[in-house]
Amino acid sequence: MTKALIVYGTRYGATEMTATEIADVFQKEGLDVNVVNLKNGKVKDISDYDLVVVGSGIKIKKWTKEPEKFLSKFQKELQNKKTALFICCGANYPLDEKADVETEIEYARTNHLEAKAAKYNLTPISYGLFGGVYNFNRMGWFFKKTLSAIKPQLEEAGVPQPEPGLYDTRDINKIRDWATELAQKANA
């Protein structure tokens, strides 16, 4: 049985929810999966895993620090494993109304996925780029003020609000499709 490890860092919960969804798909596809929130849990060894998936939320154009540390710590071992990287970010809803969404998505792919893989000399079998969560209930004053301009855009686009003040821009079917394809590659 293929063993998979999913590790992640999250700020507002999008990456955690995404990692959980990926794990659910992996289990349905017959993988033995372990999920670790690197803020609360530690990984001491990755030698038993056939596939390692590393995910992060993006804030101020940066990964969360925990998955970054994980990539650094296990850089050599990851070079000999099937790996995948994913991020949750707001590229589909850029703050600048004049910004082109396709340009923002390409920027995120190039700078937050491909550049991260290159930094650690990794050759991932897949990259996942998913929407994020704008949780105005958990943001500090500065981010709430900065991101307030995007609220009307999110509401106009009909972005789901699982609760007041929380906008979830992720496409759950896109996540499931990516995870299914990734599980099939891992089993190959």
C-alpha positions in Angstrom: 0.0 0.0 0.0 1.3 3.4 -1.0 2.0 5.6 2.1 1.5 9.3 1.8 2.4 12.2 4.2 0.6 15.5 3.9 2.2 18.3 5.9 1.0 21.9 5.9 1.0 25.4 7.5 -2.1 27.5 7.7 -3.1 30.9 8.9 -6.9 31.2 8.4 -7.8 27.5 7.8 -7.9 27.2 4.0 -4.8 25.0 3.8 -5.9 22.8 6.7 -9.3 22.3 5.1 -7.6 21.6 1.8 -5.1 19.1 3.3 -8.0 17.3 5.0 -9.9 17.1 1.6 -6.8 15.7 -0.1 -6.4 13.1 2.6 -10.0 12.0 2.2 -9.5 11.5 -1.5 -6.2 9.6 -0.9 -8.0 7.3 1.5 -10.7 6.6 -1.1 -8.0 5.9 -3.6 -6.4 3.3 -1.3 -3.5 5.2 0.1 -2.4 5.0 3.7 -2.2 8.7 4.6 -0.9 10.7 7.6 -1.7 14.4 7.9 0.3 16.8 10.0 -0.3 20.5 10.8 3.3 21.5 11.3 2.3 24.3 13.7 1.2 21.6 16.2 2.9 18.5 15.1 6.4 17.4 14.3 7.7 15.0 11.7 11.0 13.3 12.6 11.3 10.9 9.7 9.9 10.6 6.2 11.7 7.4 5.1 8.5 5.3 5.3 6.5 7.5 2.9 6.3 7.0 -0.8 4.6 10.4 -1.4 5.1 13.6 0.5 2.7 16.5 -0.1 3.6 19.9 1.3 1.1 22.7 1.5 1.0 26.3 2.7 -1.1 29.4 2.8 0.2 32.5 1.2 0.2 35.8 3.0 2.1 38.9 1.9 3.6 36.8 -0.9 5.2 34.3 1.6 4.7 30.7 2.6 4.0 30.0 6.3 7.2 29.3 8.2 6.5 25.7 9.3 6.4 24.1 5.8 9.3 26.2 4.8 11.3 24.7 7.7 10.1 21.2 6.7 11.4 21.6 3.2 14.7 22.8 4.5 15.0 20.0 7.0 14.1 17.2 4.6 15.5 18.7 1.4 17.9 15.8 0.6 15.4 13.0 1.4 12.6 14.8 -0.6 14.8 14.8 -3.7 14.5 11.0 -3.8 10.7 10.9 -3.1 7.6 11.5 -5.1 6.6 15.0 -3.9 3.8 17.5 -4.6 3.4 21.1 -3.5 0.2 23.1 -3.1 -0.7 26.5 -1.9 -3.9 28.3 -1.0 -4.0 31.9 -2.0 -6.2 34.7 -3.2 -4.8 34.9 -6.8 -8.4 34.5 -8.2 -9.4 37.7 -6.4 -6.4 40.2 -6.5 -6.5 43.3 -4.4 -5.8 45.5 -7.3 -9.0 45.7 -9.3 -6.9 46.4 -12.4 -4.9 43.2 -12.0 -5.4 40.5 -14.5 -6.5 37.2 -12.8 -4.5 35.0 -15.2 -1.4 37.1 -14.5 -1.9 36.7 -10.8 -2.4 33.0 -11.1 0.8 32.6 -13.2 2.7 34.8 -10.7 1.5 32.5 -7.9 2.5 29.4 -9.8 5.9 30.7 -10.8 6.9 32.4 -7.5 5.2 30.3 -4.9 5.4 26.8 -6.4 8.0 26.5 -9.1 10.5 28.8 -7.3 9.9 27.0 -4.0 10.7 23.6 -5.7 13.8 25.1 -7.3 15.0 26.5 -4.0 15.1 23.0 -2.5 16.1 21.2 -5.8 12.8 19.3 -5.9 11.0 17.9 -9.0 7.4 17.6 -7.8 5.1 15.3 -9.7 2.4 17.9 -9.3 1.6 21.4 -8.2 -1.7 22.5 -6.7 -2.9 26.1 -6.8 -6.1 26.6 -4.9 -8.1 29.6 -3.7 -7.8 30.8 -0.2 -10.0 31.9 2.7 -10.5 35.5 3.7 -11.5 35.3 7.4 -12.2 38.8 8.5 -13.1 37.5 11.9 -9.5 36.3 12.6 -7.5 39.0 10.8 -5.6 41.6 12.7 -6.6 45.3 12.3 -4.0 46.0 9.5 -5.1 43.2 7.3 -8.7 43.8 7.9 -8.3 47.4 6.8 -6.1 46.5 3.8 -8.4 43.7 2.6 -11.7 45.5 3.2 -11.5 46.8 -0.4 -11.9 43.2 -1.7 -15.1 42.4 0.3 -17.5 43.9 -2.3 -15.7 42.0 -5.0 -16.0 38.7 -3.1 -19.7 39.4 -2.5 -20.4 40.4 -6.1 -18.7 37.2 -7.3 -20.9 35.2 -5.0 -18.0 33.7 -3.1 -19.4 31.3 -0.5 -19.6 32.5 3.1 -19.7 29.5 5.4 -20.1 32.0 8.2 -20.4 35.8 8.3 -17.0 37.4 7.6 -15.5 34.3 6.2 -15.2 34.1 2.4 -14.0 30.7 0.9 -12.6 31.1 -2.6 -11.5 27.4 -3.0 -13.1 25.2 -5.6 -13.6 21.9 -3.7 -14.0 19.9 -7.0 -10.7 21.3 -8.3 -9.0 20.1 -5.1 -10.6 16.6 -5.3 -9.7 16.3 -9.0 -6.1 17.2 -8.2 -5.9 14.8 -5.3 -7.3 12.0 -7.4 -4.8 12.5 -10.1 -2.0 12.8 -7.6 -3.1 9.5 -5.9 -3.0 7.8 -9.2 0.5 9.1 -9.9 1.6 7.9 -6.5 0.2 4.4 -7.1 1.9 4.2 -10.5 
